[in-house]
Amino acid sequence: MARLGSATTGVAETTFREELFRRGVLARTGVPGVYGRSAEFEDTVERVDRRAIAAGTGDGADVIRFPPVSSRAHFERSGYLASFPHLAGAIHAFAGAERAHRDLMQAVERGDDWSSAFQPTALMLTPAACYPVYPMLSGTLPAAGRSIDVASYCFRHEPSDDPARMQMFRMHEHVRAASPDIVRAWRDMWLDRAQAVTRALGLDARCQPAADPFFGRSGTLLASSQRDRGLKLEIVTPIASDTEPTAIASFNYHEDHFGAAFSIATADGGTAHTACVGFGLERIALALYRAHGFDRHAWPASVRQELGL
């Protein structure tokens, strides 16, 4: 892979984010991690998405698309708040009468905090595309289990100047629910598939054990256990940094966590295990610009063919 600052790209690593803005690939909004996206960037993301879909062709997966919001009740049952409260986003709305509205507008005019006028709704922002899938799997699965192809915008509250760490981003996931042996074999198969995709896209990527950013002191132990047991793997590649590559795809084996939370049973009566494979669509698009430069016409012929450019 050509490093930024090489003759191939001509862009210093430390200026990648500024170059994205200068060339109009991304647009500032005034909020870290929230960007406008150019028509070309969106086209690149869509082509990456089609490649993620194609990798699962022939699996017979059910295709479903959810909006980037999910049920608060389901969110609570998922256990997300126990592990990642610092990343969660809740949706609030105004439901007051005239007097409450006058108070709200007066607070706005004074520059005071007006957020107390907004009350919780029955919705949460979706943190990963797969989260709405597990409630719909409640009950007994077919003998072979279920495979789901799902995609959505997702939200995680982690403001950052790293262009690859967006607060609102798109994820394309493939989800498997079945017996443990089926699920583990499925995840291994997808690891091979995803690595083939990154090679075809000309990315200098590698697979490594990983852990989720669990909250609090107990989170350190959870992360260590997750890494030691190989429950989470990531494919990483340089985007904002050569020395700290960014995850562009993840492979997560949940064991029976979601099966127990949402009463998902296998055909033989056991608690179903689940796994998901997630492609970070904007991250892969950014990795392509980082690896091959900002002129898509100059990208390697094999990469252009892979994306249908």
BAKE-757680 format. One line per field, with one value per atom (N, C-alpha, C): atom name; residue number from 1; x, y, z negated. Coordinates in pm, whole numbers. Each point is the difference from the previous one (the first is absolute). Layout:
N
a = (CA; ...)
k = (NUM; ...)
x = (X; ...)
y = (Y; ...)
z = (Z; ...)
//
This chain:
309
a = (N; CA; C; N; CA; C; N; CA; C; N; CA; C; N; CA; C; N; CA; C; N; CA; C; N; CA; C; N; CA; C; N; CA; C; N; CA; C; N; CA; C; N; CA; C; N; CA; C; N; CA; C; N; CA; C; N; CA; C; N; CA; C; N; CA; C; N; CA; C; N; CA; C; N; CA; C; N; CA; C; N; CA; C; N; CA; C; N; CA; C; N; CA; C; N; CA; C; N; CA; C; N; CA; C; N; CA; C; N; CA; C; N; CA; C; N; CA; C; N; CA; C; N; CA; C; N; CA; C; N; CA; C; N; CA; C; N; CA; C; N; CA; C; N; CA; C; N; CA; C; N; CA; C; N; CA; C; N; CA; C; N; CA; C; N; CA; C; N; CA; C; N; CA; C; N; CA; C; N; CA; C; N; CA; C; N; CA; C; N; CA; C; N; CA; C; N; CA; C; N; CA; C; N; CA; C; N; CA; C; N; CA; C; N; CA; C; N; CA; C; N; CA; C; N; CA; C; N; CA; C; N; CA; C; N; CA; C; N; CA; C; N; CA; C; N; CA; C; N; CA; C; N; CA; C; N; CA; C; N; CA; C; N; CA; C; N; CA; C; N; CA; C; N; CA; C; N; CA; C; N; CA; C; N; CA; C; N; CA; C; N; CA; C; N; CA; C; N; CA; C; N; CA; C; N; CA; C; N; CA; C; N; CA; C; N; CA; C; N; CA; C; N; CA; C; N; CA; C; N; CA; C; N; CA; C; N; CA; C; N; CA; C; N; CA; C; N; CA; C; N; CA; C; N; CA; C; N; CA; C; N; CA; C; N; CA; C; N; CA; C; N; CA; C; N; CA; C; N; CA; C; N; CA; C; N; CA; C; N; CA; C; N; CA; C; N; CA; C; N; CA; C; N; CA; C; N; CA; C; N; CA; C; N; CA; C; N; CA; C; N; CA; C; N; CA; C; N; CA; C; N; CA; C; N; CA; C; N; CA; C; N; CA; C; N; CA; C; N; CA; C; N; CA; C; N; CA; C; N; CA; C; N; CA; C; N; CA; C; N; CA; C; N; CA; C; N; CA; C; N; CA; C; N; CA; C; N; CA; C; N; CA; C; N; CA; C; N; CA; C; N; CA; C; N; CA; C; N; CA; C; N; CA; C; N; CA; C; N; CA; C; N; CA; C; N; CA; C; N; CA; C; N; CA; C; N; CA; C; N; CA; C; N; CA; C; N; CA; C; N; CA; C; N; CA; C; N; CA; C; N; CA; C; N; CA; C; N; CA; C; N; CA; C; N; CA; C; N; CA; C; N; CA; C; N; CA; C; N; CA; C; N; CA; C; N; CA; C; N; CA; C; N; CA; C; N; CA; C; N; CA; C; N; CA; C; N; CA; C; N; CA; C; N; CA; C; N; CA; C; N; CA; C; N; CA; C; N; CA; C; N; CA; C; N; CA; C; N; CA; C; N; CA; C; N; CA; C; N; CA; C; N; CA; C; N; CA; C; N; CA; C; N; CA; C; N; CA; C; N; CA; C; N; CA; C; N; CA; C; N; CA; C; N; CA; C; N; CA; C; N; CA; C; N; CA; C; N; CA; C; N; CA; C; N; CA; C; N; CA; C; N; CA; C; N; CA; C; N; CA; C; N; CA; C; N; CA; C; N; CA; C; N; CA; C; N; CA; C; N; CA; C; N; CA; C; N; CA; C; N; CA; C; N; CA; C; N; CA; C; N; CA; C; N; CA; C; N; CA; C; N; CA; C; N; CA; C; N; CA; C; N; CA; C; N; CA; C; N; CA; C; N; CA; C; N; CA; C; N; CA; C; N; CA; C; N; CA; C; N; CA; C; N; CA; C; N; CA; C; N; CA; C; N; CA; C; N; CA; C; N; CA; C; N; CA; C; N; CA; C; N; CA; C; N; CA; C; N; CA; C; N; CA; C; N; CA; C; N; CA; C; N; CA; C; N; CA; C; N; CA; C; N; CA; C; N; CA; C; N; CA; C; N; CA; C; N; CA; C; N; CA; C; N; CA; C; N; CA; C; N; CA; C; N; CA; C; N; CA; C; N; CA; C; N; CA; C; N; CA; C; N; CA; C; N; CA; C; N; CA; C; N; CA; C; N; CA; C; N; CA; C; N; CA; C; N; CA; C; N; CA; C; N; CA; C; N; CA; C; N; CA; C; N; CA; C; N; CA; C; N; CA; C; N; CA; C; N; CA; C; N; CA; C; N; CA; C; N; CA; C; N; CA; C; N; CA; C; N; CA; C; N; CA; C; N; CA; C; N; CA; C; N; CA; C; N; CA; C; N; CA; C; N; CA; C; N; CA; C; N; CA; C; N; CA; C; N; CA; C; N; CA; C; N; CA; C; N; CA; C; N; CA; C; N; CA; C; N; CA; C; N; CA; C; N; CA; C; N; CA; C)
k = (1; 1; 1; 2; 2; 2; 3; 3; 3; 4; 4; 4; 5; 5; 5; 6; 6; 6; 7; 7; 7; 8; 8; 8; 9; 9; 9; 10; 10; 10; 11; 11; 11; 12; 12; 12; 13; 13; 13; 14; 14; 14; 15; 15; 15; 16; 16; 16; 17; 17; 17; 18; 18; 18; 19; 19; 19; 20; 20; 20; 21; 21; 21; 22; 22; 22; 23; 23; 23; 24; 24; 24; 25; 25; 25; 26; 26; 26; 27; 27; 27; 28; 28; 28; 29; 29; 29; 30; 30; 30; 31; 31; 31; 32; 32; 32; 33; 33; 33; 34; 34; 34; 35; 35; 35; 36; 36; 36; 37; 37; 37; 38; 38; 38; 39; 39; 39; 40; 40; 40; 41; 41; 41; 42; 42; 42; 43; 43; 43; 44; 44; 44; 45; 45; 45; 46; 46; 46; 47; 47; 47; 48; 48; 48; 49; 49; 49; 50; 50; 50; 51; 51; 51; 52; 52; 52; 53; 53; 53; 54; 54; 54; 55; 55; 55; 56; 56; 56; 57; 57; 57; 58; 58; 58; 59; 59; 59; 60; 60; 60; 61; 61; 61; 62; 62; 62; 63; 63; 63; 64; 64; 64; 65; 65; 65; 66; 66; 66; 67; 67; 67; 68; 68; 68; 69; 69; 69; 70; 70; 70; 71; 71; 71; 72; 72; 72; 73; 73; 73; 74; 74; 74; 75; 75; 75; 76; 76; 76; 77; 77; 77; 78; 78; 78; 79; 79; 79; 80; 80; 80; 81; 81; 81; 82; 82; 82; 83; 83; 83; 84; 84; 84; 85; 85; 85; 86; 86; 86; 87; 87; 87; 88; 88; 88; 89; 89; 89; 90; 90; 90; 91; 91; 91; 92; 92; 92; 93; 93; 93; 94; 94; 94; 95; 95; 95; 96; 96; 96; 97; 97; 97; 98; 98; 98; 99; 99; 99; 100; 100; 100; 101; 101; 101; 102; 102; 102; 103; 103; 103; 104; 104; 104; 105; 105; 105; 106; 106; 106; 107; 107; 107; 108; 108; 108; 109; 109; 109; 110; 110; 110; 111; 111; 111; 112; 112; 112; 113; 113; 113; 114; 114; 114; 115; 115; 115; 116; 116; 116; 117; 117; 117; 118; 118; 118; 119; 119; 119; 120; 120; 120; 121; 121; 121; 122; 122; 122; 123; 123; 123; 124; 124; 124; 125; 125; 125; 126; 126; 126; 127; 127; 127; 128; 128; 128; 129; 129; 129; 130; 130; 130; 131; 131; 131; 132; 132; 132; 133; 133; 133; 134; 134; 134; 135; 135; 135; 136; 136; 136; 137; 137; 137; 138; 138; 138; 139; 139; 139; 140; 140; 140; 141; 141; 141; 142; 142; 142; 143; 143; 143; 144; 144; 144; 145; 145; 145; 146; 146; 146; 147; 147; 147; 148; 148; 148; 149; 149; 149; 150; 150; 150; 151; 151; 151; 152; 152; 152; 153; 153; 153; 154; 154; 154; 155; 155; 155; 156; 156; 156; 157; 157; 157; 158; 158; 158; 159; 159; 159; 160; 160; 160; 161; 161; 161; 162; 162; 162; 163; 163; 163; 164; 164; 164; 165; 165; 165; 166; 166; 166; 167; 167; 167; 168; 168; 168; 169; 169; 169; 170; 170; 170; 171; 171; 171; 172; 172; 172; 173; 173; 173; 174; 174; 174; 175; 175; 175; 176; 176; 176; 177; 177; 177; 178; 178; 178; 179; 179; 179; 180; 180; 180; 181; 181; 181; 182; 182; 182; 183; 183; 183; 184; 184; 184; 185; 185; 185; 186; 186; 186; 187; 187; 187; 188; 188; 188; 189; 189; 189; 190; 190; 190; 191; 191; 191; 192; 192; 192; 193; 193; 193; 194; 194; 194; 195; 195; 195; 196; 196; 196; 197; 197; 197; 198; 198; 198; 199; 199; 199; 200; 200; 200; 201; 201; 201; 202; 202; 202; 203; 203; 203; 204; 204; 204; 205; 205; 205; 206; 206; 206; 207; 207; 207; 208; 208; 208; 209; 209; 209; 210; 210; 210; 211; 211; 211; 212; 212; 212; 213; 213; 213; 214; 214; 214; 215; 215; 215; 216; 216; 216; 217; 217; 217; 218; 218; 218; 219; 219; 219; 220; 220; 220; 221; 221; 221; 222; 222; 222; 223; 223; 223; 224; 224; 224; 225; 225; 225; 226; 226; 226; 227; 227; 227; 228; 228; 228; 229; 229; 229; 230; 230; 230; 231; 231; 231; 232; 232; 232; 233; 233; 233; 234; 234; 234; 235; 235; 235; 236; 236; 236; 237; 237; 237; 238; 238; 238; 239; 239; 239; 240; 240; 240; 241; 241; 241; 242; 242; 242; 243; 243; 243; 244; 244; 244; 245; 245; 245; 246; 246; 246; 247; 247; 247; 248; 248; 248; 249; 249; 249; 250; 250; 250; 251; 251; 251; 252; 252; 252; 253; 253; 253; 254; 254; 254; 255; 255; 255; 256; 256; 256; 257; 257; 257; 258; 258; 258; 259; 259; 259; 260; 260; 260; 261; 261; 261; 262; 262; 262; 263; 263; 263; 264; 264; 264; 265; 265; 265; 266; 266; 266; 267; 267; 267; 268; 268; 268; 269; 269; 269; 270; 270; 270; 271; 271; 271; 272; 272; 272; 273; 273; 273; 274; 274; 274; 275; 275; 275; 276; 276; 276; 277; 277; 277; 278; 278; 278; 279; 279; 279; 280; 280; 280; 281; 281; 281; 282; 282; 282; 283; 283; 283; 284; 284; 284; 285; 285; 285; 286; 286; 286; 287; 287; 287; 288; 288; 288; 289; 289; 289; 290; 290; 290; 291; 291; 291; 292; 292; 292; 293; 293; 293; 294; 294; 294; 295; 295; 295; 296; 296; 296; 297; 297; 297; 298; 298; 298; 299; 299; 299; 300; 300; 300; 301; 301; 301; 302; 302; 302; 303; 303; 303; 304; 304; 304; 305; 305; 305; 306; 306; 306; 307; 307; 307; 308; 308; 308; 309; 309; 309)
x = (84; -84; 87; -38; 76; -34; 101; -22; -25; -79; -17; 134; 32; 131; 91; -45; 80; -25; 76; -18; -137; -59; -129; -113; -1; -113; 35; 123; 41; -67; -52; -70; 63; 41; 60; -105; 44; -93; -77; 70; -63; -102; -2; -93; -113; -14; -103; -139; -31; -132; -19; 101; -12; -11; 68; -8; -139; -63; -138; -92; 22; -80; 36; 129; 45; -52; -2; -45; -151; -69; -145; -54; 85; -48; -93; 40; -83; -18; -108; -27; -21; 58; -15; -144; -43; -131; 11; 120; 18; -9; -31; -9; 102; 92; 100; -67; 48; -51; -131; -49; -122; 35; -13; 47; -105; 8; -67; 86; -62; 73; -26; 103; -13; -70; -46; -63; 96; 127; 97; 22; 10; 21; -118; -122; -119; 0; 45; 8; 100; 112; 100; -58; -71; -62; -100; -82; -99; 66; 112; 71; 60; 52; 51; -115; -116; -115; -41; -1; -35; 99; 127; 101; -24; -44; -31; -120; -98; -116; 42; 82; 42; 77; 72; 78; -89; -126; -92; -98; 18; -90; 2; -117; -8; -26; 6; -24; -147; -87; -143; -44; 73; -34; -127; -78; -114; 53; -45; 46; -103; 47; -89; 75; -70; 59; -84; 68; -65; 40; -84; 43; 102; 71; 107; -52; -119; -56; -52; -5; -48; -80; -73; -87; 83; -43; 67; -9; -115; -18; 96; 12; 94; 144; 28; 134; 39; -93; 28; 25; -77; 17; 131; 53; 122; 123; -3; 115; 98; -35; 92; 32; -101; 22; 91; 3; 90; 144; 23; 136; 51; -90; 45; -88; -27; -87; 59; 133; 69; -14; -45; -15; -145; -93; -142; -57; -100; -72; -149; -65; -144; -72; -121; -77; -103; 4; -94; -83; -119; -88; -81; -44; -82; -146; -62; -140; -80; 48; -65; -115; -66; -109; 55; -90; 39; 94; -31; 84; 142; 8; 132; 77; -73; 65; 54; -78; 48; 126; -1; 118; 121; -26; 107; 61; -85; 50; 73; -47; 69; 139; 10; 130; 94; -52; 81; 49; -90; 36; 103; -6; 97; 132; 1; 119; 13; -112; 1; -15; 23; -21; -150; -45; -142; -31; 100; -17; -103; -25; -96; -142; -25; -134; -27; 104; -15; 4; -99; -16; 36; 39; 37; -117; 33; -99; 22; -71; 14; 111; 87; 101; 142; 93; 143; 64; 114; 76; 71; -1; 56; 152; 64; 146; 71; -70; 55; -117; 22; -112; -70; 73; -58; -95; 0; -76; -150; -64; -144; -30; 101; -24; -38; 68; -16; -142; -69; -139; -90; 25; -86; 27; 107; 32; -57; -66; -57; -87; 12; -75; 95; -50; 80; 46; 129; 59; -25; 9; 1; 122; -1; 109; 136; 8; 128; 29; -89; 18; -47; 42; -38; 124; 0; 102; -71; 53; -63; 104; -36; 80; -67; 72; -59; 96; -53; 84; -77; 75; -64; 105; -47; 79; 5; 111; 17; 56; -20; 49; 77; 116; 74; 59; -22; 42; 148; 86; 144; 58; -23; 51; 151; 45; 142; 33; 125; 50; 50; 6; 39; -113; 22; -109; -61; 74; -53; -85; -2; -79; -119; -95; -119; -101; -79; -107; -121; -25; -109; 60; -18; 70; -87; 39; -75; 74; -79; 53; -82; 67; -67; 41; -99; 30; -68; 63; -60; -7; -116; -27; -37; 50; -33; -50; -111; -54; -25; 62; -10; 65; 34; 73; 145; 71; 137; 94; -2; 95; -27; -127; -35; 45; -23; 32; 151; 76; 146; 56; -49; 48; -37; -119; -45; 90; 36; 87; 136; 55; 130; -8; -111; -18; -2; -69; -9; 133; 80; 133; 81; -7; 71; -57; -132; -64; 41; -5; 31; 145; 91; 139; 21; -77; 7; -47; -102; -50; 106; 64; 100; 120; 37; 110; -40; -123; -46; -5; -22; -5; 138; 102; 137; 36; -64; 26; 103; 90; 100; -66; -66; -82; 45; -30; 31; -111; -11; -99; 68; -69; 58; -111; 33; -97; -32; -121; -42; -95; -38; -97; -84; -124; -88; 38; -37; 34; -96; 4; -89; 22; -106; 5; 49; 74; 35; 113; 29; 111; -25; -124; -30; 13; -11; 11; 137; 102; 136; 8; -65; 1; -83; -114; -84; 74; 68; 75; 111; 70; 109; -53; -113; -60; -45; -61; -46; 116; 110; 118; 63; 13; 65; -79; -132; -85; -26; 56; -16; -142; -77; -140; -15; 101; -6; 130; -13; 114; -29; 105; -15; 100; -41; 93; 32; 129; 42; 91; -1; 85; 25; 112; 26; -101; -53; -83; 54; -18; 52; 143; 46; 132; 59; 131; 70; 21; 27; 37; -121; -116; -122; -108; 4; -97; -143; -94; -141; -74; -93; -83; -96; -4; -94; -102; 24; -96; 19; -108; 9; -80; 43; -58; -26; -126; -36; -82; 50; -72; -59; -133; -66; -30; 32; -42; -152; -53; -146; -56; 79; -44; -135; -10; -126; -104; 43; -95; -75; 73; -63; -82; 52; -69; -134; -8; -122; -67; 32; -66; 1; 120; 18; 47; -76; 30; 35; 87; 29; -112; 0; -106; -2; 116; 6; -28; -39; -39; 109; 121; 109; -8; 79; 8; 90; -51; 77; 122; 105; 117; -10; 66; -4; 140; 17; 123; -38; 84; -23; 134; -8; 114; -38; 77; -35; 105; -45; 88; -28; 103; -13; 13; -111; 1; 79; -21; 79; 147; 30; 140; 71; -68; 62; 19; -98; 14; 119; 13; 114; 131; 0; 122; 41; -97; 31; 68; -52; 63; 140; 13; 130; 102; -44; 92; 33; -99; 17; -4; -20; -2; -141; -10; -129; -55; 78; -48; -43; -130; -48; 39; 17; 39; 141; 80; 137; 14; -109; 8; 41; 61; 41; -117; 31; -105; -79; 70; -69; -101; 36; -90; -121; 28; -108; -97; 53; -85; -83; 63; -70; -119; 15; -105; -92; 30; -82; 17; 119; 28; 39)
y = (-119; 119; 124; 99; 124; 86; 40; 86; 143; 73; 142; 68; 87; 62; -64; -112; -65; 66; -43; 56; -34; -110; -43; 93; 40; 80; 148; 30; 139; 74; -70; 63; -46; 92; -38; -62; -100; -71; 95; 98; 90; 93; 9; 91; -74; -130; -75; 59; 29; 56; 134; 87; 130; -14; -99; -23; -47; -79; -42; 122; 97; 123; 86; 15; 89; -46; -131; -55; -18; 29; -9; -141; -94; -137; -2; 68; 20; 150; 35; 140; 15; 105; 26; 39; -38; 43; 78; 8; 65; -96; -126; -102; -109; -30; -104; -134; -60; -132; 0; 118; 10; 81; -60; 63; -6; 97; -12; -84; -64; -91; 39; 1; 38; -110; 36; -99; -113; 34; -105; -92; 58; -83; -94; 52; -84; -111; 31; -101; -109; 42; -98; -89; 61; -77; -101; 43; -90; -117; 26; -108; -97; 53; -87; -84; 63; -71; -115; 25; -106; -116; 34; -106; -81; 67; -70; -93; 44; -84; -121; 26; -107; -110; 36; -100; -107; 33; -96; -62; 27; -57; -153; -58; -145; -53; 87; -45; -22; 56; -10; 83; 107; 85; 81; 20; 91; 142; 82; 140; 90; 83; 93; 129; 111; 130; 72; 51; 73; 148; 89; 139; 6; 112; 7; 26; -49; 10; -137; -24; -129; 20; -102; 3; 17; 92; 18; -128; -65; -123; -109; -14; -100; 38; 130; 49; -35; 16; -32; -150; -83; -146; -46; 74; -42; 1; 77; 12; 109; 77; 102; 105; 39; 104; -47; -129; -52; 5; -15; -8; 128; 77; 115; 124; 39; 117; 128; 6; 119; 18; -104; 9; 16; -22; -6; 139; 0; 122; -21; 78; -10; 111; -27; 99; 62; 132; 76; 91; 36; 85; 92; 111; 96; -45; -4; -42; 91; 125; 91; 78; 79; 86; 141; 97; 137; 60; -19; 58; -58; -130; -63; 50; 28; 51; 140; 84; 137; -7; -88; -15; -47; -90; -51; 113; 82; 107; 107; 25; 97; -51; -129; -58; 10; -24; 11; 144; 95; 141; 45; -52; 36; -74; -100; -83; -101; -31; -98; -142; -96; -140; -25; -45; -26; -149; -85; -142; -68; 56; -63; 3; 82; 6; -121; -77; -116; -127; -84; -121; -125; -108; -123; -54; -53; -68; -150; -77; -145; -47; 94; -32; 29; -81; 22; 3; 69; -8; -135; -61; -133; 3; -76; 3; -93; -101; -92; -55; -24; -39; -126; -88; -129; 7; 106; 1; -21; 57; -28; -142; -76; -134; -98; 6; -104; -9; 112; -13; -71; 19; -63; -149; -49; -143; -76; 69; -67; -118; -108; -121; -111; -99; -115; 16; -17; 13; -128; 11; -122; -86; -124; -92; 53; 71; 55; 138; 53; 134; 105; 125; 112; 81; 53; 94; 126; 115; 129; 93; 69; 106; 131; 85; 122; 116; 119; 120; 119; 97; 117; 107; 125; 101; -35; 28; -29; 123; 7; 113; -52; 63; -22; 134; 33; 131; -5; 18; 8; 107; 129; 108; -10; 21; -14; 77; 45; 62; -104; -124; -108; -19; 22; -9; -140; -101; -136; -33; 88; -25; 95; -29; 83; -34; 100; -25; -64; 36; -58; -61; -130; -72; -117; -62; -112; -132; -101; -132; -101; -88; -112; -126; -73; -117; -125; -112; -132; -65; -54; -55; -147; -80; -143; -37; -73; -54; -149; -82; -145; -66; -127; -71; 49; -19; 53; -43; -129; -46; 63; 16; 64; 145; 70; 142; 22; -81; 18; -26; -105; -29; 111; 55; 111; 122; 31; 116; -22; -119; -29; 13; -45; 12; 147; 83; 141; 73; -47; 58; -19; -118; -26; 87; 12; 81; 146; 54; 142; 30; -90; 22; -4; -84; -3; 133; 60; 130; 107; 7; 105; -18; -126; -22; 48; -29; 41; 152; 69; 146; 63; -82; 52; 64; -41; 59; -81; 70; -62; -27; -114; -29; -129; -10; -123; -25; -125; -39; -10; 45; -7; -14; -61; -6; 142; 19; 133; -13; 114; 4; 125; -8; 115; 99; 128; 101; -2; -108; -12; 114; 36; 115; -40; 91; -12; -97; -13; -85; -146; -46; -138; -25; 108; -13; -48; 34; -46; -151; -59; -146; -63; 61; -53; 2; 112; 12; -103; -19; -99; -140; -34; -131; -18; 105; -7; -24; 69; -14; -139; -44; -128; -117; 12; -109; 10; 103; 14; 27; 69; 26; 113; 85; 113; 7; 4; 18; 121; 66; 116; -7; 50; 27; 148; 32; 139; 40; 131; 56; 146; 58; 141; 91; 96; 106; 134; 31; 125; -14; -124; -22; -130; 1; -123; -88; 62; -76; -51; 62; -44; -23; -115; -26; -7; 22; 9; -127; -44; -115; 37; -82; 23; -113; -109; -110; -71; -50; -69; -129; -96; -134; -34; -4; -7; -126; -81; -119; 32; 8; 43; -115; -121; -120; 4; -22; -3; 130; 109; 127; 45; 15; 47; -111; -124; -110; -3; 24; 2; 127; 115; 128; 5; -65; 11; -135; -98; -130; -61; -10; -62; -143; -95; -141; -73; -98; -87; -105; -71; -97; -112; -28; -106; 52; 127; 57; 71; 4; 72; 149; 75; 145; 26; 75; 26; 85; -24; 87; 89; 115; 94; 54; 46; 68; 102; 102; 98; 37; 34; 51; 138; 102; 137; 67; 62; 79; 147; 77; 144; 67; 42; 44; 128; 101; 123; -26; -85; -28; -68; -93; -65; 100; 88; 103; 91; 43; 84; -75; -129; -80; -7; -2; -3; 130; 115; 128; 7; -51; 3; -87; -116; -94; 38; 53; 16; 145; 94; 140; 51; 130; 65; -1; -44; -9; -144; -23; -137; -55; 88; -46; -59; 36; -49; -121; -46; -118; -122; -99; -119; -59; -50; -53; -112; -83; -111; 50; 109; 58; 64; 74; 62; -106; -111; -106; -61; -18; -57; 85; 132; 94; 40; -47; 36; 143; 57; 139; 9)
z = (0; 0; 0; 81; 4; -120; -74; -116; 45; -78; 29; -19; 93; -2; 102; 62; 103; 133; 100; 134; 56; -51; 55; -42; -125; -49; -13; -39; -13; -113; -99; -111; -130; -85; -127; -90; -79; -88; -90; -57; -96; 65; 131; 66; 72; -23; 72; -24; -125; -31; 70; -6; 65; 150; 56; 143; 41; -86; 26; 9; -88; 3; 120; 25; 108; 135; 19; 127; 7; -110; 0; -14; -38; -22; -120; -108; -117; -23; -70; -32; -150; -57; -143; -33; -121; -49; -131; -55; -129; -117; 26; -105; 32; -91; 26; 33; 107; 37; 76; 39; 80; 124; 119; 123; 110; 87; 128; 92; 98; 87; 145; 81; 141; 78; 122; 87; 32; 23; 31; -118; -120; -118; -20; 17; -14; 105; 120; 104; -39; -58; -46; -109; -95; -108; 56; 96; 58; 73; 65; 68; -101; -111; -106; -57; -18; -54; 91; 131; 94; -9; -26; -14; -127; -107; -125; 19; 78; 29; 84; 101; 92; -72; -105; -73; -62; -24; -61; 97; 130; 99; -7; 0; -7; -140; -102; -137; -30; 83; -27; -119; -30; -113; 27; -103; 8; -3; 94; 8; -67; -93; -69; -30; 12; -27; -107; -101; -107; 6; -51; -18; -113; -15; -101; -142; -29; -135; -40; -130; -48; -128; -36; -117; -128; -85; -129; -83; 3; -79; 48; 131; 53; -31; 6; -29; -143; -92; -141; -16; 69; -11; 62; 95; 70; -88; -110; -88; 40; 103; 49; -107; -77; -101; -113; -25; -103; 44; 131; 51; 64; 65; 79; -21; -124; -20; 59; 7; 50; 150; 70; 145; 43; -91; 35; 30; 87; 33; -16; -88; -22; 75; 45; 74; -94; -11; -82; 90; -47; 80; -91; 56; -73; 4; -116; -7; -93; -17; -93; 64; -84; 46; 26; 17; 34; -104; -126; -106; 6; 19; 8; 123; 108; 120; -23; -70; -31; -85; -101; -85; 81; 94; 86; 81; 64; 85; -81; -120; -86; -38; -28; -32; 120; 121; 120; 18; -17; 17; -103; -121; -104; 16; 85; 13; -111; -70; -108; 55; -86; 38; 12; 117; 24; 14; -23; 28; -91; -119; -92; 55; 102; 60; 89; 28; 87; -83; 21; -79; 81; -68; 71; 83; 117; 84; -12; 79; -1; 93; 44; 100; -49; 48; -18; 137; 12; 124; 8; 115; 17; -3; -90; -10; 98; 51; 99; 79; 129; 87; -45; -70; -37; -119; -79; -125; 19; 103; 16; 47; 42; 53; -109; -115; -101; -57; -26; -47; 101; 130; 101; 14; -63; 5; -120; -90; -118; 41; -77; 33; 42; 69; 41; 144; 21; 133; 82; 132; 83; -37; 46; -35; 40; 113; 47; -55; -82; -53; 99; -25; 86; 36; 123; 45; 44; -43; 29; 60; 108; 61; -40; -73; -54; 16; 19; 13; -57; -52; -59; -29; -10; -67; -148; -65; -142; -70; -132; -80; -120; -23; -124; -43; -125; -50; -39; 98; -25; 92; -33; 84; 19; 123; 30; 126; 8; 123; 100; -41; 91; 101; 129; 98; 8; -43; 3; -121; -99; -121; 0; 86; 13; -109; -40; -96; 68; 125; 78; 125; 17; 105; 45; 112; 52; -19; -31; -24; 81; 70; 66; -74; -50; -81; 54; -28; 22; -138; -34; -133; 13; -93; -2; -137; -5; -125; 21; -85; 17; -122; 14; -104; -3; -111; -13; 111; 39; 101; 136; 34; 127; 1; -111; -7; 6; -72; 3; 139; 67; 135; 98; -19; 85; -17; -124; -22; 64; -12; 61; 153; 58; 144; 42; -78; 34; -20; -91; -16; 127; 58; 126; 112; 5; 104; -10; -120; -18; 33; -37; 34; 151; 69; 146; 59; -62; 47; -17; -116; -23; 92; 28; 95; 138; 42; 133; 12; -113; 1; -15; -6; -6; -132; -108; -132; -76; -66; -85; -134; -11; -117; -66; -128; -74; -101; -41; -100; -136; -104; -133; -105; -116; -110; -47; -48; -44; -117; -55; -109; 14; -44; 3; -111; 15; -102; -117; -79; -115; -99; -70; -91; -139; -63; -141; -30; -131; -42; 33; -15; 34; 149; 79; 145; 44; -77; 32; -5; -101; -12; 110; 32; 108; 133; 26; 125; 8; -112; -3; 26; -61; 19; 145; 56; 138; 97; -27; 87; -18; -124; -26; 60; 4; 49; 149; 63; 144; 44; -83; 34; 100; 9; 93; 79; 131; 89; 89; 43; 87; 115; 115; 108; -7; -10; -17; 115; 29; 105; -33; 44; -28; 69; -76; 57; -49; -127; -54; -50; -19; -58; 52; 26; 35; -122; -113; -119; -77; 17; -67; 105; 68; 107; -53; 88; -35; 42; -83; 34; 112; 106; 109; 10; -70; -7; -133; -58; -128; 5; -82; -3; -146; -36; -141; -29; -92; -44; -137; -8; -123; -95; 39; -73; -18; -120; -17; -56; 7; -61; 54; 132; 58; 3; 11; -6; -132; -110; -131; -19; 46; -22; 73; 117; 81; 23; -84; 3; 141; 56; 131; -23; 49; -25; 130; -10; 114; 11; 111; 24; -103; -61; -102; -141; -10; -129; -75; 53; -66; 24; -76; 22; 119; 96; 122; -28; 73; 2; 123; -6; 112; 27; 123; 40; 106; 14; 106; 63; 127; 76; 48; -38; 35; 87; 109; 87; -27; -38; -17; 136; 58; 140; 21; -84; 15; -26; -96; -31; 117; 65; 115; 113; 20; 103; -30; -126; -38; 19; -34; 17; 147; 90; 142; 43; -47; 31; -62; -119; -68; 74; 46; 64; 143; 74; 144; 48; -90; 39; 28; 27; 14; 142; 96; 138; 28; 1; 19; 138; 97; 134; -1; -100; -8; -94; -55; -86; 84; -61; 76; 79; 118; 88; -68; -77; -67; -103; -70; -100; 68; 108; 75; 55; 45; 50; -114; -114; -115; -43; 14; -42; 115; 120; 114; 44; -21; 38; 149)
//
